């Protein structure tokens, strides 16, 4: 996939990318490859694959959800900035918070946002379990996003505490999510959520399956959650 194909596919879904935004994506690609030589950010460095598997994949949530109605987003376990930074490039109005437990990755993302001239991006060096108990971040966001960070039963506890009542937890997954959703049902409900829909599609060139799960936060998350760091993974709510 190249920049023009990215632009066309985004346009087909109602997202118009300017020349400046395409330049931002290209600069992001350059920085990703440059920094990847010093630290492990991604196993994918070939330009066409970065555009498809990282950039295009990251903006697909906007094909199914109206981001013009979203103001604040927290990207949990953002890694090399996916999906948060590509969504921010497409929707500059977003107030984006990037959470990651590894400070080196956040240093890379600070450099990216500076080079790309992105405003209203903040960085949170923390475990999700700790940040989710902090009054500054708890139930403070219109949306939380996560891309293949953990199983649904665990991920719900890491992300749902950040979402305002009425907000959305948007989960990006690969194939075969049915089993995970069944296993995660109790956790989603316990933490105040209800699964609204699952969108299944394939990447345009590689054809691998992707799923986007929209979970609506209906009730506040009980004060006992999230439990202390490490507990959700060791003892998931099932």
FITORGU-207544 format. One line per 10 residues: their letters; for each residue x, y, z of N, C-alpha, C, O. Coordinates in Angstrom, 3 decimals, decimal comma, padded with zeros to 6 digits. Each point is the difference from the previous one (the first is absolute). Layout:
N
a) X Y Z X Y Z X Y Z X Y Z  ...;
//
This chain:
238
xxxxxxxxxx) 000,841 -001,192 000,000 -000,841 001,192 000,000 000,882 001,250 000,000 001,017 000,059 000,692  -001,427 000,942 -001,484 000,760 001,250 000,016 -000,888 001,136 000,512 -001,166 -000,207 000,338  001,736 001,397 -000,289 -000,708 001,154 000,569 -001,281 000,309 -000,766 -001,013 000,349 000,606  001,048 -000,473 -001,938 -001,180 000,337 -000,796 -001,125 -000,999 000,224 -001,177 000,359 -000,020  001,551 -001,614 000,233 -001,027 -001,020 000,289 -000,602 000,248 001,392 -001,206 -000,140 000,206  002,068 000,508 000,727 -000,492 000,334 001,342 -000,998 001,152 -000,092 -001,066 -000,036 000,615  001,429 001,062 -001,396 -000,878 001,167 -000,169 -001,345 -000,417 -000,621 -001,061 000,438 000,444  001,126 -001,286 -001,471 -001,225 -000,414 -000,699 -000,914 -000,826 000,919 -001,210 000,220 000,051  001,815 -001,172 000,671 -000,799 -000,864 000,884 -000,617 000,808 001,144 -001,136 -000,247 000,403  001,900 001,216 000,113 -000,542 000,873 001,046 -001,163 000,816 -000,568 -001,044 000,145 000,636;
xxxxxxxxxx) 001,249 000,387 -001,857 -001,033 000,807 -000,662 -001,279 -000,807 -000,210 -001,105 000,514 000,170  001,268 -001,782 -000,541 -001,160 -000,887 -000,213 -000,832 -000,154 001,269 -001,179 -000,352 -000,053  001,808 000,621 001,191 -000,701 -000,108 001,293 -000,237 001,376 000,620 -000,209 000,121 001,207  000,245 000,911 -002,047 -000,374 001,333 000,479 001,094 000,786 000,699 -000,282 001,004 000,654  001,547 -001,454 -000,784 001,113 000,725 000,630 000,872 000,613 -001,094 000,626 -000,718 -000,780  -000,590 002,036 000,730 000,826 000,679 -001,015 001,361 000,335 000,582 000,097 000,743 000,977  000,944 -001,285 -001,570 001,362 000,266 000,470 000,669 001,039 -000,900 000,069 -000,166 -001,218  000,413 001,224 001,831 000,690 001,059 -000,750 001,436 -000,436 -000,313 000,486 -001,007 000,513  000,177 001,790 -001,367 001,415 -000,271 -000,296 000,827 000,070 001,279 000,938 -000,773 000,194  -001,301 001,712 000,671 000,747 000,137 001,269 -000,158 -001,251 000,867 000,965 -000,473 000,601;
xxxxxxxxxx) -002,173 -000,049 -000,543 -000,217 -001,221 000,793 000,753 -001,184 -000,595 000,534 -000,827 000,740  -000,484 000,738 -002,063 000,776 -001,075 -000,641 001,487 000,161 000,309 000,708 -000,990 000,187  -000,237 002,232 -000,132 001,401 000,261 000,370 000,268 -000,430 001,438 001,071 -000,517 000,315  -002,053 000,736 000,549 000,156 -000,414 001,403 000,111 -001,523 000,098 000,817 -000,521 000,759  -001,641 -000,185 -001,530 000,098 -001,466 -000,004 001,382 -000,436 -000,493 000,595 -000,917 000,567  -000,082 001,559 -001,608 001,308 -000,401 -000,532 001,120 000,269 001,013 000,898 -000,823 000,176  -000,961 001,965 000,475 001,024 000,335 001,008 -000,071 -000,985 001,171 001,023 -000,410 000,548  -002,241 000,044 -000,181 -000,212 -001,000 001,059 000,683 -001,315 -000,394 000,674 -000,633 000,811  -000,867 000,239 -002,079 000,637 -001,218 -000,506 001,523 000,096 000,120 000,653 -000,936 000,464  -000,094 002,073 -000,884 001,459 000,185 000,055 000,525 -000,120 001,438 001,010 -000,655 000,255;
xxxxxxxxxx) -001,717 001,300 000,670 000,435 -000,034 001,412 -000,118 -001,397 000,587 000,836 -000,423 000,798  -001,877 -000,287 -001,200 -000,209 -001,374 000,480 001,177 -000,885 -000,398 000,523 -000,761 000,814  -000,118 000,870 -002,071 001,114 -000,819 -000,504 001,319 000,411 000,661 000,811 -000,843 000,381  -000,622 002,154 -000,257 001,231 000,543 000,602 000,153 -000,457 001,464 001,052 -000,504 000,396  -002,103 000,686 000,384 000,052 -000,371 001,427 -000,013 -001,511 000,206 000,492 -000,504 001,009  -001,063 -000,211 -001,977 -000,087 -001,454 000,125 001,379 -000,660 -000,035 000,168 -001,129 000,460  000,814 001,843 -001,010 001,364 -000,537 -000,018 000,631 000,055 001,388 000,912 -000,768 000,308  -001,414 001,699 000,542 000,553 000,154 001,357 -000,794 -000,791 001,036 000,554 -000,449 001,004  -001,847 000,281 -001,251 -000,848 -000,701 000,962 -001,097 -000,751 -000,745 -000,373 000,371 -001,113  -000,135 -001,416 001,729 -000,986 -000,834 -000,674 -001,398 000,613 000,075 -000,685 -000,133 001,014;
xxxxxxxxxx) 000,263 000,806 -002,088 -001,335 000,602 -000,048 -000,965 -000,862 -000,802 -001,171 -000,134 000,355  001,680 -000,451 -001,447 -000,862 -000,799 -000,872 000,828 -000,987 -000,810 001,167 000,249 -000,302  -001,783 -001,362 -000,041 000,656 -000,962 -000,888 -000,280 000,341 -001,456 000,557 -000,615 -000,910  -001,430 001,605 000,697 -000,417 000,379 -001,354 000,662 001,322 -000,362 -000,279 001,026 000,620  001,164 -001,046 -001,631 000,697 001,242 -000,373 -000,077 000,306 -001,493 000,336 001,108 -000,420  -000,774 -002,073 -000,385 -000,126 000,242 -001,444 -001,136 001,013 -000,199 -001,071 -000,141 000,590  001,308 001,150 -001,415 -000,916 001,144 -000,076 -001,454 -000,390 -000,292 -000,916 000,451 000,687  000,710 -001,284 -001,703 -001,366 -000,401 -000,362 -000,717 -000,695 001,139 -001,197 000,193 000,213  001,958 -001,015 000,523 -000,598 -000,731 001,126 -000,305 000,924 001,182 -001,016 -000,161 000,676  001,908 001,130 -000,435 -000,257 000,973 001,077 -001,285 000,768 -000,317 -000,839 000,212 000,875;
xxxxxxxxxx) 000,697 000,200 -002,131 -001,192 000,753 -000,405 -001,277 -000,833 000,157 -001,044 000,518 000,395  001,140 -001,820 -000,711 -001,207 -000,828 000,092 -000,260 -000,505 001,422 -001,092 000,166 000,543  002,119 -000,785 000,047 -000,210 -000,698 001,276 000,042 000,913 001,218 -000,502 -000,357 001,066  001,103 001,539 -001,223 000,026 000,943 001,123 -000,889 001,223 -000,252 -000,897 000,287 000,793  001,140 000,426 -001,887 -000,738 001,252 -000,224 -001,465 -000,252 -000,378 -000,915 000,492 000,660  000,711 -001,264 -001,727 -001,376 -000,280 -000,434 -000,767 -000,712 001,112 -001,121 000,384 000,335  001,726 -001,415 000,228 -000,664 -000,766 001,061 -000,396 000,905 001,175 -001,060 -000,182 000,600  001,913 001,150 -000,279 -000,263 000,882 001,136 -001,172 000,956 -000,222 -000,667 000,412 000,950  000,424 -000,064 -002,222 -001,094 000,954 -000,232 -001,344 -000,690 -000,269 -001,026 000,674 -000,102  001,020 -002,001 -000,015 -001,256 -000,713 -000,288 -001,093 000,229 001,047 -001,173 -000,050 -000,370;
xxxxxxxxxx) 001,475 000,301 001,664 -001,106 000,274 000,921 -000,893 001,152 -000,470 -001,198 000,020 000,280  001,798 000,945 -001,003 -000,764 001,163 -000,475 -000,916 -000,351 -001,178 -000,831 000,815 -000,402  000,980 -002,020 -000,149 -000,919 -000,437 -001,057 -001,345 -000,409 000,607 -001,023 -000,027 -000,684  001,046 -000,289 001,978 -001,203 -000,530 000,657 -000,505 000,874 001,145 -001,090 -000,214 000,531  001,900 001,198 -000,163 -000,386 000,871 001,116 000,265 001,450 -000,397 001,034 000,308 -000,594  -001,971 000,580 000,923 000,124 001,406 -000,382 000,937 000,738 000,966 -000,386 000,355 001,114  001,610 -000,138 -001,563 000,996 000,630 000,877 -000,201 001,510 000,154 000,630 000,630 000,849  -001,511 -000,054 -001,675 -000,261 001,436 000,172 -000,752 000,252 001,313 -000,026 001,125 000,500  -000,583 -002,178 000,053 -000,742 000,144 001,260 000,881 -000,327 001,213 -000,447 000,105 001,143  001,689 -000,497 -001,396 000,917 -000,392 001,081 000,973 001,153 000,258 000,583 000,548 -000,935;
xxxxxxxxxx) -000,415 -000,189 002,196 000,950 001,061 000,354 001,291 -000,562 000,588 001,099 000,368 -000,416  -001,250 -001,271 001,395 001,187 -000,489 000,728 000,145 -001,511 -000,140 -000,960 -000,756 000,153  002,195 000,339 -000,451 000,296 -001,422 -000,199 001,235 -000,370 000,810 000,979 000,745 000,038  -001,039 -001,911 000,613 001,216 -000,558 000,606 000,338 -001,285 -000,750 -000,842 -000,885 -000,155  002,082 000,800 -000,303 000,478 -001,186 -000,709 000,824 -000,814 000,989 001,092 000,408 000,398  -001,623 -001,555 -000,008 000,590 -000,800 001,085 000,974 -001,034 -000,563 -000,361 -000,809 -000,854  001,603 000,850 001,347 001,026 -000,923 -000,500 000,307 000,312 -001,449 -000,014 -000,879 -000,862  000,291 002,146 000,610 000,089 000,524 -001,368 001,178 -000,557 -000,800 -000,047 -000,018 -001,230  001,101 -000,436 001,909 001,152 -000,551 -000,726 000,667 001,055 -000,863 000,488 001,010 000,507  -000,467 -001,245 -001,816 000,620 000,961 -000,924 -000,986 001,081 -000,443 000,253 000,725 -000,962;
xxxxxxxxxx) -001,391 -000,622 001,680 -000,960 001,077 -000,259 -001,265 -000,414 -000,725 -000,725 000,839 -000,537  000,461 -002,161 000,524 -001,166 -000,490 -000,745 -001,099 -000,485 000,935 000,272 -000,759 000,930  -001,526 001,190 -001,167 -000,505 000,800 -001,116 000,007 001,521 000,237 -000,391 000,759 -000,887  000,826 -000,309 002,066 -000,194 001,390 000,411 000,543 001,061 -000,949 -000,711 000,943 -000,349  001,972 -001,091 -000,071 000,618 001,066 -000,803 -000,623 000,102 -001,404 -000,299 001,112 -000,435  000,089 -002,228 -000,292 -000,677 000,132 -001,290 -001,401 000,620 000,113 -000,408 000,782 -000,858  -000,319 -001,134 001,913 -001,327 000,609 000,192 000,130 001,498 000,255 -000,814 000,788 -000,479  001,831 -000,402 001,226 000,243 001,417 000,288 000,380 000,768 -001,279 -000,413 001,145 -000,187  001,194 -001,780 -000,680 000,347 000,635 -001,273 -001,279 000,265 -000,812 -000,174 001,074 -000,576  -000,707 -002,069 000,546 -001,253 000,144 -000,769 -000,987 000,966 000,645 -000,745 000,694 -000,692;
xxxxxxxxxx) 000,745 -000,655 002,020 -000,969 000,823 000,738 000,748 000,905 000,977 000,086 -000,302 001,190  000,460 001,426 -001,702 000,853 000,859 000,832 -000,687 000,569 001,240 000,671 000,430 000,939  -002,013 -000,424 -000,931 -000,712 000,567 001,157 000,082 -000,889 001,244 -000,267 000,464 001,108  000,632 -001,726 -001,281 000,014 -000,929 001,139 001,012 000,420 001,058 001,126 000,386 -000,313  -001,549 -000,469 001,575 000,938 000,134 001,111 000,449 -001,426 000,326 -000,766 -000,799 000,539  002,009 000,503 -000,873 000,489 -001,379 000,108 000,934 -000,167 001,191 000,927 000,785 000,201  -001,193 -001,821 000,580 000,922 -000,401 001,073 000,536 -001,377 -000,364 -000,764 -000,927 -000,272  002,087 000,807 000,272 000,656 -001,269 -000,331 000,558 -000,598 001,274 000,828 000,607 000,679  -001,292 -001,809 -000,363 000,468 -000,675 001,211 000,871 -001,189 -000,388 -000,390 -000,833 -000,819  001,565 000,768 001,417 000,854 -001,166 -000,208 000,867 -000,190 001,237 000,372 000,960 000,674;
xxxxxxxxxx) -000,060 -002,220 -000,395 000,793 -000,283 001,200 001,499 000,103 -000,259 000,803 -000,047 000,932  -000,423 000,191 -002,226 001,428 000,077 -000,336 000,364 001,422 -000,410 -000,482 000,504 -001,015  001,323 000,131 001,796 000,332 001,402 -000,225 000,703 000,245 -001,336 -000,179 001,051 -000,615  000,979 -002,024 000,169 000,718 000,151 -001,279 -000,966 000,192 -001,161 000,247 000,796 -000,906  -001,359 -001,544 000,948 -001,000 000,134 -001,070 -000,634 001,387 000,049 -000,279 000,599 -001,039  000,056 -000,098 002,241 -000,594 001,337 000,130 000,965 001,075 -000,506 -000,431 001,003 -000,568  001,732 -001,210 000,774 000,992 000,947 -000,524 -000,077 000,054 -001,534 000,062 001,069 -000,606  -000,198 -002,245 000,005 -000,164 -000,059 -001,456 -001,254 000,766 -000,425 000,041 000,777 -000,955  -001,146 -000,992 001,654 -001,262 000,631 -000,378 -000,003 001,507 000,262 -000,686 000,755 -000,691  001,446 -000,328 001,678 000,146 001,451 000,222 000,722 000,632 -001,185 -000,359 001,087 -000,453;
xxxxxxxxxx) 001,377 -001,780 -000,040 000,745 000,468 -001,179 -000,914 000,041 -001,230 000,034 000,953 -000,779  -000,850 -002,000 000,619 -000,931 -000,059 -001,132 -000,970 001,180 000,036 -000,175 000,687 -001,006  -000,449 -000,449 002,147 -001,005 001,070 000,076 000,637 001,370 -000,224 -000,614 000,895 -000,581  001,857 -000,744 001,053 000,703 001,268 -000,202 000,309 000,199 -001,495 -000,272 001,061 -000,562  000,833 -002,077 -000,056 000,369 000,065 -001,428 -001,218 000,203 -000,904 000,076 000,680 -001,023  -001,206 -001,289 001,424 -001,204 000,086 -000,821 -000,834 001,245 000,317 -000,975 000,306 -000,688  001,384 000,406 001,752 -000,726 001,210 000,378 -001,392 -000,273 000,557 -000,917 000,802 -000,175  000,766 -001,946 000,851 -001,307 -000,349 000,562 -000,205 000,704 001,342 000,869 -000,031 000,871  -002,032 000,664 -000,722 -000,332 000,716 001,240 -000,920 -000,867 000,868 -000,605 -000,960 -000,476  000,518 001,323 001,756 -000,964 -000,677 000,898 000,256 -001,503 000,134 -000,935 -000,800 000,007;
xxxxxxxxxx) 002,217 000,425 000,101 000,338 -001,406 000,263 000,748 -000,043 001,323 000,981 000,719 000,188  -001,442 -001,561 000,727 000,734 -000,142 001,261 000,418 -001,453 000,193 -000,582 -000,920 -000,575  001,605 000,745 001,400 000,631 -001,309 000,160 -000,065 -000,434 001,452 000,270 000,780 000,912  -000,627 -002,015 -000,719 -000,176 -000,524 001,347 000,835 -001,262 000,159 -000,315 -001,049 -000,561  001,394 001,173 001,343 000,872 -001,155 000,242 -000,516 -000,713 001,235 000,261 000,424 001,126  -000,997 -001,511 -001,339 -000,649 -000,676 001,124 -000,502 -001,367 -000,435 -000,151 -000,278 -001,190  -000,102 -000,566 002,179 -000,777 -001,206 -000,245 -001,463 000,435 -000,048 -000,406 000,898 000,738  -000,374 -001,522 -001,592 -001,415 000,373 -000,141 -000,741 -000,154 001,327 -000,878 000,798 000,327  001,240 -001,830 000,430 -000,691 -000,247 001,277 000,192 001,169 000,966 -000,922 000,369 000,728  002,129 000,215 -000,725 000,275 001,122 000,912 -000,690 001,275 -000,485 -000,613 000,721 000,787;
xxxxxxxxxx) 000,719 -000,454 -002,077 -000,602 001,218 -000,555 -001,524 -000,029 000,118 -000,635 001,037 000,189  000,060 -002,226 -000,300 -001,459 -000,141 000,074 -000,582 000,290 001,367 -001,208 000,187 000,146  002,078 -000,151 000,861 -000,458 000,324 001,360 000,245 001,477 000,327 -000,427 000,496 001,042  001,114 000,189 -001,941 000,340 001,408 000,209 -001,202 000,866 -000,411 -000,480 -000,087 -001,130  000,006 000,919 002,060 -001,203 000,814 -000,234 000,114 000,891 -001,239 -001,006 000,345 -000,619  002,233 000,021 000,264 000,208 000,872 -001,168 -000,385 -000,701 -001,304 -000,432 000,646 -000,955  000,592 -001,963 000,922 -000,225 -000,752 -001,232 -001,236 -000,895 000,050 -000,529 -000,398 -001,038  000,085 000,095 002,217 -001,122 -000,930 000,139 -001,287 000,626 -000,541 -000,383 001,105 000,383  -000,270 -001,838 -001,280 -001,258 000,440 -000,609 000,096 001,432 -000,533 -000,910 000,812 000,169  002,052 -000,529 -000,823 000,283 001,356 -000,494 -000,025 000,098 -001,523 000,162 001,091 -000,546;
xxxxxxxxxx) -000,365 -002,223 -000,156 000,154 -000,005 -001,459 -001,275 -000,432 -000,730 -000,746 -000,859 000,471  000,518 001,483 -001,638 -001,127 -000,405 -000,851 000,229 -001,398 -000,551 -000,939 -000,762 -000,227  002,225 000,441 000,018 000,326 -001,285 -000,619 001,340 -000,525 000,501 000,946 000,759 000,208  -000,888 -002,076 -000,019 001,290 -000,679 000,227 000,196 -000,952 -001,175 -000,937 -000,676 -000,426  002,170 000,629 -000,097 000,305 -000,935 -001,078 001,132 -000,928 000,438 000,840 000,355 000,827  -000,848 -001,542 -001,403 001,095 -000,945 000,235 000,085 -000,910 -001,211 -001,015 -000,395 -000,573  002,230 000,072 000,197 000,214 -000,821 -001,195 000,766 -001,256 000,389 001,215 000,026 000,198  -001,953 -001,124 -000,093 000,605 -001,316 000,256 000,946 -000,022 001,192 001,075 -000,596 -000,067  -001,473 001,243 001,157 000,880 000,069 001,182 -000,108 -001,259 000,865 001,011 -000,525 000,466  -002,239 000,046 -000,253 -000,230 -001,176 000,855 -001,367 -000,570 -000,341 -000,733 000,563 -000,813;
xxxxxxxxxx) 000,395 -001,689 001,442 -001,322 -000,593 -000,231 -001,093 000,904 000,576 000,243 000,769 000,931  -001,441 -000,871 -001,493 -001,100 000,889 000,385 -000,272 000,007 001,502 -000,291 001,047 000,577  000,385 -002,212 000,051 -000,291 -000,090 001,435 000,976 000,848 000,818 -000,361 000,544 001,044  001,587 -000,440 -001,525 001,039 000,792 000,678 -000,073 001,457 -000,455 000,043 000,929 000,807  -000,155 -000,762 -002,125 000,017 001,329 -000,610 -001,117 000,902 000,526 000,195 001,199 000,196  -001,355 -001,790 000,027 -001,138 000,781 000,503 000,340 000,658 001,331 -000,354 001,154 000,239  001,041 -001,893 000,622 000,358 000,559 001,305 001,082 001,067 -000,124 000,051 000,929 000,807  000,813 -001,056 -001,812 001,069 000,986 -000,196 -000,537 001,312 -000,601 000,529 001,078 000,273  -001,580 -001,185 -001,089 -000,443 001,168 -000,788 -001,312 000,641 000,446 -000,127 001,224 -000,019  -000,832 -002,027 000,411 -001,340 000,537 000,305 -000,017 001,060 001,103 -000,807 000,927 -000,073;
xxxxxxxxxx) 001,674 -001,030 001,101 -000,028 001,034 001,035 000,283 001,416 -000,522 -000,371 000,979 000,649  001,021 -000,859 -001,811 000,328 001,325 -000,555 -001,190 000,664 -000,692 -000,022 001,218 -000,181  -000,964 -002,029 -000,202 -001,087 000,502 -000,860 -001,119 000,637 000,822 -000,446 -000,550 001,007  000,003 001,727 -001,464 -001,146 000,680 000,625 -001,251 -000,854 -000,181 -000,084 -000,804 -000,929  -000,873 000,981 001,812 -001,293 -000,639 -000,184 -000,602 000,530 -001,304 -000,058 001,211 -000,216  -000,383 -002,115 -000,640 -000,527 000,398 -001,306 001,060 -000,038 -001,092 -000,326 000,078 -001,184  001,606 -000,199 001,577 001,101 -000,036 -000,962 000,200 -001,384 -000,601 -000,769 -000,928 000,251  001,819 000,819 -001,047 000,246 -001,238 -000,770 001,390 -000,558 000,281 000,989 000,731 000,063  -000,945 -002,054 000,104 001,263 -000,724 000,041 000,096 -000,718 -001,345 -000,812 -000,874 -000,303  001,805 001,246 -000,497 000,155 -000,519 -001,352 001,209 -000,924 -000,040 001,137 000,427 000,197;
xxxxxxxxxx) -001,409 -001,703 -000,456 001,057 -001,010 000,040 000,307 -000,488 -001,412 -000,905 -000,330 -000,766  002,195 000,290 000,432 000,425 -000,478 -001,312 000,657 -001,368 000,142 000,958 -000,176 000,753  -001,496 -000,779 -001,490 000,468 -001,379 000,118 000,233 -000,618 -001,366 -000,455 000,507 -001,025  001,179 -001,619 001,042 000,191 -000,785 -001,223 -001,201 -000,908 -000,227 -001,141 000,416 000,203  001,391 -001,654 -000,623 -001,107 -000,904 -000,348 -000,557 -000,733 001,217 000,578 000,021 001,087  -001,707 -000,662 -001,305 -000,641 -000,888 000,987 -000,208 000,640 001,372 000,598 -000,413 000,993  -001,449 001,417 -000,963 -000,224 000,692 001,280 -001,167 -000,583 000,804 -000,195 000,352 001,163  -000,578 -001,245 -001,792 -001,210 -000,506 000,670 000,310 -000,608 001,364 -000,669 000,280 000,994  001,707 -001,122 -000,977 000,365 -000,683 001,256 000,415 001,012 001,065 -000,382 -000,114 001,165  001,169 001,105 -001,580 000,448 001,034 000,932 -001,170 000,804 000,551 -000,033 000,331 001,185;
xxxxxxxxxx) -000,922 -000,021 -002,050 -001,161 000,778 000,431 -000,862 -000,785 000,973 -000,528 000,553 000,964  000,389 -001,850 -001,226 -000,769 -000,860 000,915 000,697 -000,042 001,356 -000,631 000,150 001,047  001,946 -000,358 -001,090 000,790 -000,062 001,236 -000,014 001,352 000,727 000,025 000,057 001,229  -000,064 001,031 -002,015 000,082 001,334 000,596 -001,317 000,597 000,445 -000,030 001,083 000,584  -001,071 -001,789 -000,860 -001,339 000,536 000,275 -000,178 000,464 001,444 -000,515 001,087 000,261  000,952 -001,934 000,668 -000,176 000,327 001,423 000,812 001,250 000,370 -000,491 000,879 000,708  001,739 -000,813 -001,197 000,862 001,151 000,305 -000,611 001,290 -000,551 -000,042 001,017 000,692  -000,425 -001,064 -001,929 -000,581 001,196 -000,637 -001,182 000,509 000,832 -000,120 001,196 000,266  -000,750 -002,129 000,139 -001,193 000,384 000,780 000,393 000,517 001,384 -000,511 001,021 000,459  001,415 -001,731 000,193 000,443 000,376 001,357 000,561 001,416 000,019 -000,213 000,750 000,952;
xxxxxxxxxx) 000,937 -000,391 -002,023 000,672 001,306 -000,050 -000,893 001,117 -000,538 000,439 001,140 -000,153  -001,692 -001,479 -000,130 -000,972 001,030 -000,385 -000,293 000,095 -001,477 -000,653 000,948 -000,437  001,129 -001,925 -000,360 -000,137 000,096 -001,451 -001,006 -000,954 -000,612 -000,445 -000,961 000,627  000,104 001,257 -001,868 -000,855 -000,890 -000,787 000,507 000,027 -001,441 000,178 001,068 -000,585  000,051 -002,252 000,021 000,484 -000,069 -001,381 -001,102 000,456 -000,942 -001,093 -000,567 -000,022  001,397 001,606 -000,761 -000,995 000,540 -000,936 000,084 -000,670 -001,360 -001,014 -000,400 -000,572  002,251 000,280 000,050 000,121 -000,670 -001,291 001,434 -000,453 -000,256 000,960 000,475 000,607  -000,871 -001,416 -001,535 001,303 -000,499 -000,445 000,043 000,150 -001,521 -000,866 -000,516 -000,706  001,863 001,212 000,219 000,166 000,181 -001,450 001,171 -000,854 -000,463 001,105 000,101 000,534  -001,353 -000,934 -001,519 001,048 -000,890 -000,531 000,324 000,410 -001,439 -000,898 000,226 -000,811;
xxxxxxxxxx) 002,183 -000,137 000,512 000,418 000,373 -001,360 001,384 -000,590 -000,252 000,610 -000,595 000,888  -000,132 000,771 -002,110 001,331 -000,491 -000,348 000,877 001,156 -000,446 -000,483 000,964 -000,594  001,777 -001,066 000,882 000,930 001,001 -000,516 -000,015 -000,088 -001,522 -000,068 -001,100 -000,548  000,129 002,249 -000,153 -000,237 -000,003 -001,451 000,969 -000,824 -000,832 -000,412 -000,625 -000,978  001,683 000,610 001,340 000,961 -000,744 -000,817 000,343 -001,350 000,619 -000,006 -001,030 -000,675  000,300 001,054 001,952 000,432 -001,242 000,654 -001,166 -000,950 000,269 000,187 -001,211 000,112  -001,395 001,777 -000,010 -001,230 -000,782 000,175 -000,119 -000,709 001,344 -000,828 -000,899 000,148  001,647 001,291 000,840 -000,174 -000,643 001,305 -001,183 000,641 000,723 -000,300 001,179 -000,185  -000,353 -001,975 001,002 -001,229 000,454 000,669 000,296 000,940 001,160 000,954 -000,183 000,756  -001,803 001,190 -000,645 000,052 000,930 001,131 -001,404 000,144 000,589 -000,998 -000,135 -000,708;
xxxxxxxxxx) 000,937 000,408 002,000 -001,278 000,232 000,676 000,086 001,242 000,865 000,997 000,228 000,685  -002,049 000,570 -000,723 -000,096 001,169 000,875 -001,226 -000,180 000,876 -001,121 -000,137 -000,491  001,352 000,140 001,793 -001,082 -000,217 000,969 -000,319 001,319 000,686 000,882 000,639 000,573  -002,154 -000,233 -000,633 -000,443 001,229 000,677 -000,756 -000,369 001,266 -001,023 -000,685 -000,042  001,542 001,148 001,157 -000,642 -000,262 001,292 -000,436 001,335 000,607 000,817 000,899 000,199  -002,093 -000,787 000,087 -000,533 001,227 000,582 000,085 -000,076 001,519 -000,378 -001,007 000,600  000,875 002,075 000,018 000,073 000,051 001,471 -001,361 000,470 000,518 -000,350 001,174 -000,121  -000,395 -002,087 000,688 -001,350 000,326 000,462 -000,052 000,432 001,457 -000,783 000,869 000,384  001,638 -001,498 000,419 000,045 000,345 001,418 001,426 000,308 000,422 000,962 -000,383 -000,666  -000,848 001,075 001,772 001,341 000,284 000,526 000,680 -001,309 000,386 -000,657 -000,967 000,385;
xxxxxxxxxx) 001,974 000,952 -000,494 000,773 -001,179 000,409 000,042 -000,053 001,521 000,330 001,002 000,635  -000,657 -002,155 -000,028 000,069 -000,103 001,461 001,388 000,376 000,531 001,013 -000,269 -000,645  -000,980 000,881 001,803 001,235 000,516 000,597 001,082 -001,039 000,259 001,169 000,349 000,166  -001,547 -001,612 -000,131 000,995 -001,065 000,255 000,876 -000,271 -001,228 001,002 -000,710 000,092  -001,385 001,278 -001,245 000,758 -000,236 -001,238 000,602 001,305 -000,518 -000,587 001,063 000,203  001,750 -001,117 -000,869 000,797 -001,200 -000,248 000,733 -000,450 001,272 000,340 000,803 000,869  -000,117 -002,103 -000,802 000,778 -000,533 001,123 001,474 000,336 -000,205 000,383 000,557 -001,029  000,435 -000,898 002,013 001,402 000,464 -000,073 000,750 -000,627 -001,182 -000,367 -001,059 -000,508  001,418 001,747 000,098 000,752 -000,354 -001,211 000,370 -001,488 -000,020 000,545 -000,537 000,965  -000,854 -000,103 -002,081 000,320 -001,412 -000,174 -001,151 -000,928 000,314 -000,074 -001,099 -000,551;
xxxxxxxx) -000,844 001,525 001,441 -001,105 -000,860 000,422 -000,968 -000,326 -001,142 -000,384 -001,160 -000,155  -000,026 002,165 -000,661 -000,934 -000,333 -001,087 000,495 -001,125 -000,905 -000,776 -000,865 -000,404  002,057 000,882 000,092 000,553 -001,050 -000,887 000,066 -001,355 000,712 -000,248 -001,045 -000,602  000,589 001,085 001,903 000,128 -001,260 000,755 -001,368 -000,596 000,339 -000,198 -001,213 -000,055  -000,743 002,102 000,408 -001,342 -000,484 000,400 -001,082 000,772 -000,754 -000,675 000,852 000,578  000,510 -001,150 -001,880 -000,998 000,745 -000,767 -001,416 -000,231 000,523 -000,299 -001,047 000,574  -000,572 002,045 -000,783 -001,407 -000,121 000,399 -000,694 -000,894 -001,026 -000,344 000,457 -001,089  000,140 -001,721 001,430 -000,697 -000,911 -000,926 -001,065 -000,786 000,755 -000,699 -000,821 -000,594;
//
